[in-house]
């Protein structure tokens, strides 16, 4: 990747093209993100920058992080994220804003999906119900058979079963950037991105370009 930024999902809305076509978009507050640390091949073995996002009170920051921010000359930030960038021209103290992206660019968005809690196989894996007649009760929404009896006499690894749903990292690739509002640090991305309103997301240029 060559550029990246940290943002906060604001919500979804829609844009209309000149022809009247509706485009669903997700609005993301992207930046401002100061460069807190820069890593190089000579020192760390790879090129990367560490960005900060979101203000936080001093008393909520521990001493090691306070020293980390003081060394960079930036105010403490709530979120820190490292981006491995090729041909990086950013230095410690630089401020990255939404205008590092432009309308027409394509990007990947990484976020934490909404947690759904404990879910059954129908909601979690899109199973069909069992027949709602004799012989399958008392629950018609359970998983059914877990496997053969004599051979292999166990439940095979990877069997789709009820369990915790959501609350995991999800990447949506190759999304179009419909609009960039540099003044208000807003980026409108076509389609949906993972996570709830107010969730932290990471935007990078797409790997599929």
Long-range contacts (C-beta under 8 A, 24 or more apart in sequence): 1-83, 1-84, 1-85, 1-86, 1-204, 1-205, 1-207, 2-85, 2-86, 2-87, 2-205, 3-85, 3-100, 3-101, 3-204, 3-205, 4-51, 4-83, 4-85, 4-202, 4-203, 4-204, 4-205, 5-30, 5-31, 5-33, 5-51, 5-96, 5-97, 5-98, 5-100, 5-101, 5-202, 5-203, 6-30, 6-31, 6-33, 6-51, 6-52, 6-53, 6-79, 6-81, 6-200, 6-201, 6-202, 6-203, 7-31, 7-53, 7-187, 7-200, 7-201, 7-202, 7-203, 8-53, 8-54, 8-198, 8-199, 8-200, 8-201, 9-111, 9-193, 9-195, 9-196, 9-197, 9-198, 9-199, 9-200, 9-201, 10-186, 10-197, 10-198, 11-197, 12-192, 13-188, 15-178, 15-179, 15-188, 23-178, 23-190, 24-190, 24-191, 24-192, 25-178, 25-179, 25-188, 25-189, 25-190, 25-191, 26-188, 26-189, 26-191, 26-192, 26-193, 27-186, 27-187, 27-188, 28-109, 28-186, 28-187, 28-188, 28-189, 28-193, 28-201, 28-203, 29-185, 29-186, 30-97, 30-98, 30-101, 30-185, 30-186, 30-187, 30-203, 31-95, 31-96, 31-97, 31-98, 31-185, 32-95, 32-96, 32-97, 32-185, 33-95, 33-96, 33-97, 34-72, 34-74, 34-77, 34-93, 34-94, 34-95, 34-96, 35-72, 35-90, 35-91, 35-92, 35-93, 35-94, 35-95, 35-96, 36-68, 36-69, 36-72, 36-74, 36-77, 36-80, 36-92, 37-68, 37-72, 37-82, 37-92, 38-88, 38-90, 38-91, 38-92, 39-82, 46-84, 47-84, 47-85, 47-86, 47-88, 48-82, 48-83, 48-84, 48-85, 48-88, 49-82, 49-83, 49-85, 49-88, 49-90, 50-80, 50-81, 50-82, 50-83, 51-80, 51-81, 51-82, 51-83, 51-96, 52-76, 52-77, 52-78, 52-79, 52-80, 53-77, 53-78, 53-79, 53-81, 53-200, 54-78, 54-79, 54-200, 79-200, 81-202, 83-202, 83-204, 97-182, 97-185, 98-180, 98-181, 98-182, 98-185, 98-186, 98-187, 99-180, 99-182, 101-177, 101-180, 101-187, 101-203, 101-205, 102-177, 102-180, 103-177, 103-178, 103-179, 103-180, 104-176, 104-177, 105-176, 105-177, 105-205, 106-174, 106-175, 106-176, 106-177, 106-205, 106-206, 106-208, 106-209, 107-175, 107-177, 107-189, 107-203, 107-204, 107-205, 107-206, 108-171, 108-172, 108-173, 108-174, 108-175, 108-203, 108-204, 108-205, 108-206, 108-207, 109-171, 109-172, 109-175, 109-189, 109-193, 109-194, 109-201, 109-202, 109-203, 110-169, 110-170, 110-171, 110-194, 110-201, 110-202, 110-204, 111-169, 111-170, 111-193, 111-194, 111-195, 111-199, 111-200, 111-201, 111-202, 112-167, 112-168, 112-169, 112-170, 112-194, 112-195, 112-199, 112-200, 113-166, 113-167, 113-168, 113-169, 113-170, 113-194, 113-195, 114-166, 114-167, 114-194, 114-195, 114-196, 115-164, 115-165, 115-166, 115-167, 116-165, 116-166, 116-167, 117-164, 117-165, 117-166, 118-162, 118-163, 118-164, 118-165, 119-162, 119-163, 119-164, 119-165, 120-162, 121-160, 121-161, 121-162, 123-165, 124-160, 124-162, 124-163, 124-165, 125-160, 127-160, 170-194, 170-195, 173-206, 173-207, 173-208, 174-206, 174-208, 175-206
